[in-house]
Amino acid sequence: MSATVNQSHTYKVGNINFIVTPVYKTDGGEQMHELLLKLMKAEIDFKN
């Protein structure tokens, strides 16, 4: 059974705040907010 996730998550990477509100179903695997956090950190690392 899958559950719809709609709770917002706020992440601070460097001096940038990211607010992520997922609107998808989770059926295992990596969740969207985990993927986005990795992408945001990679972007900060790339700029430095």
MOGI-V553536 format. One line per field, one symbol per residue. ss: DSSP state (H for helix, E for strand, L for the rest). A space follows every 10 residues. Layout:
ss=???
//
This chain:
ss=LLEEELLEEE EEELLEEEEE ELLEEELLLL LHHHHHHHHH HHHHHHHL
//
